[in-house]
Amino acid sequence: MRRIVIREDALQAIKDRAMFPLQQQQEAGDVVVFGKTVKLFFIEIDVDVERHIRSKGVNLDDVNQVSDFIISALTTRH
């Protein structure tokens, strides 16, 4: 298991879809994005999810990259 930080919108996307195994979440603080305060959360991901995200060239230490990747992965493509 690896602990990463994601934005609240990505956490909500995960909860809505339950695609990623979500073990625990804990509030990590706030950040201002485009003038809006957004909460950050620590989550734990399993090794398979970690490998998948890394294989797409996403830096797991970059909150915005990881959050944007999760949201785009869960967005229905038309």
Backbone bond lengths (Angstrom), bond angles and torsions (degrees), N, CA, C in turn:
res aa  C-N    CA-C-N  psi(-1)  N-CA   C-N-CA  omega(-1)  CA-C   N-CA-C  phi
1 M - - - 1.447 - - 1.522 108.92 -
2 R 1.299 115.31 141.65 1.453 121.40 176.74 1.517 108.24 -126.16
3 R 1.314 116.12 141.45 1.454 122.03 179.18 1.522 108.59 -99.58
4 I 1.340 116.29 125.80 1.457 121.87 178.70 1.523 109.07 -128.77
5 V 1.328 116.47 169.54 1.460 122.27 178.14 1.521 108.16 -114.10
6 I 1.340 115.61 132.92 1.461 121.06 176.24 1.521 109.45 -133.43
7 R 1.336 115.40 162.83 1.465 120.65 176.81 1.528 110.21 -77.99
8 E 1.313 113.69 161.19 1.464 121.67 -179.47 1.530 112.21 -58.04
9 D 1.340 118.21 -38.22 1.463 120.34 -178.94 1.529 111.43 -65.71
10 A 1.326 117.42 -34.55 1.459 120.29 177.09 1.527 110.66 -71.47
11 L 1.327 116.26 -39.38 1.464 120.18 176.88 1.525 110.17 -60.72
12 Q 1.302 116.88 -42.97 1.470 121.29 179.00 1.528 110.71 -63.07
13 A 1.328 116.58 -40.31 1.466 120.24 178.42 1.523 110.94 -62.34
14 I 1.324 116.33 -40.04 1.460 120.62 178.55 1.524 110.21 -65.06
15 K 1.312 116.35 -46.18 1.467 119.88 -179.00 1.517 111.09 -62.49
16 D 1.332 116.89 -38.52 1.462 120.88 -178.73 1.526 112.31 -67.06
17 R 1.317 117.29 -32.89 1.456 121.57 -174.71 1.519 113.74 -105.33
18 A 1.328 117.20 -25.33 1.467 122.41 -178.47 1.522 112.32 51.71
19 M 1.347 116.93 34.41 1.451 121.61 179.58 1.528 111.16 -80.89
20 F 1.322 115.78 -38.91 1.455 120.79 179.73 1.521 108.93 -91.61
21 P 1.325 117.29 137.38 1.469 118.52 174.34 1.530 109.51 -64.37
22 L 1.276 117.21 118.02 1.463 121.93 -176.11 1.517 107.73 -113.98
23 Q 1.309 116.80 110.07 1.448 121.21 -174.96 1.521 112.22 -87.34
24 Q 1.307 116.07 -56.66 1.458 121.04 -177.11 1.514 108.62 -143.18
25 Q 1.309 115.94 150.67 1.447 119.67 170.15 1.514 108.87 -136.76
26 Q 1.319 114.43 145.87 1.454 120.87 -178.60 1.520 106.89 -145.28
27 E 1.318 116.08 135.90 1.455 119.49 -179.57 1.522 109.93 -63.15
28 A 1.349 115.37 136.04 1.465 120.97 -176.11 1.525 112.38 -113.06
29 G 1.328 118.05 -9.36 1.454 120.47 -178.83 1.513 111.02 136.43
30 D 1.321 115.67 -161.26 1.460 122.18 -178.65 1.516 109.37 -129.98
31 V 1.334 115.40 156.67 1.454 122.53 174.36 1.529 106.78 -143.77
32 V 1.317 116.79 150.23 1.458 121.07 177.51 1.529 107.92 -97.70
33 V 1.337 115.95 122.30 1.455 123.00 179.61 1.518 107.38 -122.98
34 F 1.331 116.53 116.66 1.459 122.21 -179.03 1.526 111.92 51.66
35 G 1.323 116.21 43.01 1.454 122.14 176.66 1.518 114.92 79.58
36 K 1.319 117.66 3.56 1.462 121.52 -178.80 1.522 109.00 -116.96
37 T 1.315 117.42 134.22 1.457 121.50 178.02 1.527 109.55 -78.24
38 V 1.315 115.41 127.44 1.459 122.56 -178.01 1.527 108.33 -124.21
39 K 1.321 116.31 136.23 1.465 120.60 178.16 1.527 109.62 -78.31
40 L 1.323 114.60 147.12 1.457 122.33 174.57 1.520 108.84 -111.19
41 F 1.328 115.87 147.66 1.457 121.23 -179.15 1.518 110.76 -133.24
42 F 1.336 115.36 141.28 1.453 121.28 167.70 1.518 106.39 -81.74
43 I 1.323 116.80 135.53 1.463 120.75 171.34 1.515 108.05 -134.40
44 E 1.307 116.30 158.14 1.453 121.36 175.16 1.522 108.34 -106.57
45 I 1.321 115.38 131.95 1.463 120.40 177.08 1.521 107.86 -117.58
46 D 1.331 115.83 151.25 1.456 118.19 179.09 1.530 110.09 -83.04
47 V 1.307 115.96 172.76 1.459 122.08 -174.19 1.525 111.70 -62.13
48 D 1.335 118.11 -38.98 1.461 120.65 -179.89 1.527 111.85 -63.27
49 V 1.323 116.45 -42.35 1.462 120.24 178.60 1.530 109.75 -66.66
50 E 1.317 116.59 -42.13 1.465 121.08 177.69 1.530 110.66 -57.86
51 R 1.317 116.86 -47.28 1.474 120.90 179.29 1.526 111.63 -61.85
52 H 1.319 115.95 -42.56 1.467 119.86 -179.21 1.532 110.57 -62.27
53 I 1.318 116.77 -46.97 1.467 120.39 -179.13 1.529 109.91 -63.02
54 R 1.315 117.48 -44.49 1.474 121.12 178.37 1.523 111.56 -61.89
55 S 1.342 117.26 -37.57 1.469 120.80 -178.09 1.520 112.18 -64.84
56 K 1.312 116.28 -19.41 1.470 120.91 178.62 1.529 111.86 -91.93
57 G 1.350 116.58 6.25 1.456 121.27 177.02 1.517 114.49 80.30
58 V 1.318 116.87 18.84 1.463 121.80 -178.71 1.527 109.13 -89.71
59 N 1.328 115.96 132.11 1.456 122.61 176.60 1.528 108.12 -81.04
60 L 1.312 117.69 112.81 1.467 121.48 -176.84 1.524 113.18 -66.03
61 D 1.312 118.11 -14.36 1.460 121.39 177.83 1.523 112.75 -90.50
62 D 1.332 117.64 -4.00 1.466 122.34 179.58 1.529 108.99 -100.83
63 V 1.325 115.66 106.06 1.473 121.97 -175.93 1.527 111.44 -54.39
64 N 1.313 117.41 -45.59 1.464 120.17 -177.10 1.523 112.39 -68.72
65 Q 1.341 117.43 -41.08 1.464 119.62 178.06 1.524 110.88 -61.09
66 V 1.318 116.30 -47.71 1.469 120.11 -178.24 1.528 110.35 -65.05
67 S 1.325 117.02 -45.66 1.467 120.69 -178.87 1.521 110.96 -62.62
68 D 1.330 117.07 -45.71 1.466 120.37 179.35 1.523 111.07 -63.94
69 F 1.331 117.39 -38.92 1.463 120.93 178.27 1.532 110.37 -62.29
70 I 1.318 116.91 -46.94 1.469 120.53 -179.27 1.523 110.75 -60.65
71 I 1.328 116.10 -46.39 1.465 119.45 -179.41 1.520 110.84 -62.68
72 S 1.346 117.35 -44.69 1.460 119.35 -178.56 1.531 110.79 -67.81
73 A 1.329 117.96 -34.74 1.460 121.02 178.98 1.520 111.63 -66.47
74 L 1.326 116.56 -28.55 1.455 120.12 -177.96 1.523 113.92 -96.95
75 T 1.339 116.26 -0.64 1.450 120.80 179.32 1.519 109.42 -80.55
76 T 1.302 116.24 131.17 1.464 120.58 177.79 1.510 108.75 -72.20
77 R 1.318 115.30 127.29 1.465 120.22 178.48 1.525 108.68 -92.10
78 H 1.335 115.37 137.45 1.467 120.20 -178.96 1.510 110.27 -102.41
